[in-house]
Amino acid sequence: MATALCPGSFDPVTYGHLDIIERTARHFDDVIVAVIRNPQKSQSLFTLEERQELLHESLAHVPNVRIEFFKGLLVEFAKQHGASSIVKGLRAISDFDYELQMAQMNQRLSGIDTFFISTTPQHSFLSSSLVREVARFGGDVSSMVPPIVVERLQGRFREEV
């Protein structure tokens, strides 16, 4: 049974993330969505548990996906869970520059290969940080994230006002 990891901070999950995860699920027996707290990003909007819940609800229709979170090296998490592959989505050439270095390091550390899936054109501009910014100022993000995420974003930013 082939297991793949789709790692990310998913703060919040977007339709771009879901597209990559759903497409990965068509090619692997088991997909683990690995939710990480990115130490290079200052403050998360949603807790790990909230992100896990949003992902779980958004991916309920995909039976071979499970959501977990972790700390530490991705390749160590992959080994612990029997994952043979890491799958990453690429939006632009700038993503590739960073992701290629990460893939090479992960392969060197563990022998685990990384597969890249290009984002579909309608999602190529999406990033969690842009979605947060638009939502923070009351913009419509309903075409960018699932309805449950829209509700949570509106609730979160309503609290800030």
C-alpha positions in Angstrom: 0.0 0.0 0.0 1.5 3.3 -1.1 1.2 6.2 1.4 1.9 9.9 0.5 2.2 12.9 2.7 0.7 16.3 1.7 2.3 18.7 4.2 1.4 22.3 4.9 0.3 24.8 7.5 -3.2 25.1 5.9 -3.9 28.3 7.7 -6.6 28.3 6.3 -7.1 25.5 3.8 -8.0 26.8 0.3 -9.5 25.3 -2.8 -5.9 25.1 -4.1 -4.9 22.9 -1.2 -7.9 20.7 -1.6 -7.3 20.3 -5.4 -3.7 19.0 -4.7 -4.9 16.7 -1.9 -7.8 15.3 -4.0 -5.6 14.7 -7.0 -3.0 13.0 -4.8 -5.7 10.7 -3.4 -6.4 9.4 -6.9 -2.8 8.2 -7.2 -2.0 6.8 -3.8 -3.8 4.3 -1.5 -3.4 6.4 1.6 -2.9 10.1 1.9 -1.8 11.8 5.2 -2.4 15.5 5.3 0.3 16.6 7.7 -0.6 19.9 9.3 2.5 21.6 10.7 3.1 24.7 12.7 5.5 26.6 10.5 8.1 28.2 12.7 9.0 30.7 10.0 5.4 32.1 10.0 4.8 34.4 12.9 1.3 33.8 14.4 -1.2 31.3 13.1 -4.8 32.4 12.6 -6.3 29.0 13.5 -5.0 26.5 16.0 -3.7 23.2 14.9 -7.0 21.6 16.1 -9.1 24.1 14.2 -7.1 23.5 11.0 -7.5 19.8 11.4 -11.2 20.2 11.9 -11.6 22.4 8.8 -9.6 20.0 6.7 -11.5 17.0 8.0 -14.8 18.6 7.1 -13.5 19.8 3.7 -12.2 16.4 2.8 -14.9 14.2 4.2 -15.8 13.0 0.7 -12.3 11.6 0.1 -12.1 8.2 1.9 -8.4 7.6 1.7 -7.3 10.8 3.3 -6.5 11.3 7.0 -5.4 14.5 8.8 -2.7 14.6 11.4 -0.4 17.2 12.8 3.2 17.1 13.9 6.4 18.9 14.9 9.9 18.2 13.8 11.3 16.9 10.5 8.8 15.9 7.9 10.9 12.9 6.9 10.9 11.5 10.4 7.1 11.8 10.5 6.9 10.1 7.1 9.0 7.2 8.3 6.9 6.8 11.5 3.8 6.6 9.3 5.2 4.4 6.5 4.9 7.1 3.9 7.0 6.5 0.7 6.3 9.9 -0.9 5.8 13.5 -0.3 3.5 15.5 -2.6 3.7 19.2 -3.0 1.7 21.6 -5.1 3.5 24.2 -7.2 1.9 27.5 -8.2 4.8 29.3 -9.8 8.5 28.9 -10.6 9.2 30.7 -7.4 7.6 27.8 -5.5 9.8 25.4 -7.4 13.0 27.0 -6.4 12.3 26.5 -2.7 10.5 23.2 -3.0 13.3 21.6 -5.0 15.8 22.4 -2.3 13.5 20.9 0.3 12.9 17.8 -1.8 16.6 17.2 -2.3 17.3 17.6 1.4 14.4 15.2 2.3 15.7 12.7 -0.2 19.2 12.9 1.1 18.0 12.5 4.7 15.6 9.7 4.2 15.5 8.4 0.6 11.9 9.6 0.4 11.0 11.1 -2.9 8.9 14.2 -3.5 6.4 14.5 -6.3 5.3 17.9 -7.6 1.8 18.6 -8.9 1.1 21.8 -10.7 -1.8 23.8 -9.4 -4.7 24.1 -11.7 -4.8 27.6 -13.3 -7.9 28.7 -11.5 -6.1 28.2 -8.2 -2.6 29.4 -9.1 -2.9 32.7 -7.4 -4.2 31.3 -4.1 -2.3 31.4 -0.9 -3.5 31.1 2.7 -1.8 34.5 3.5 -3.6 36.3 0.7 -6.9 34.7 1.7 -6.4 35.8 5.3 -5.6 39.4 4.1 -8.7 39.6 1.9 -10.9 38.2 4.6 -9.4 40.5 7.3 -10.6 43.5 5.3 -14.1 42.1 4.6 -13.4 40.9 1.0 -15.3 38.0 -0.5 -13.3 34.8 -0.3 -16.1 32.4 -1.0 -14.6 31.3 -4.4 -11.3 30.6 -2.7 -12.1 28.5 0.4 -14.9 26.0 1.4 -18.0 27.5 3.1 -17.0 26.3 6.5 -13.7 28.2 6.2 -15.6 31.4 5.0 -17.7 31.1 8.2 -14.7 30.7 10.4 -12.8 33.5 8.8 -15.8 35.9 9.1 -16.2 34.9 12.8 -12.5 35.3 13.5 -12.2 38.7 12.0 -15.6 39.9 13.4 -13.9 39.3 16.8 -11.0 41.6 15.9 -13.3 44.5 15.1 
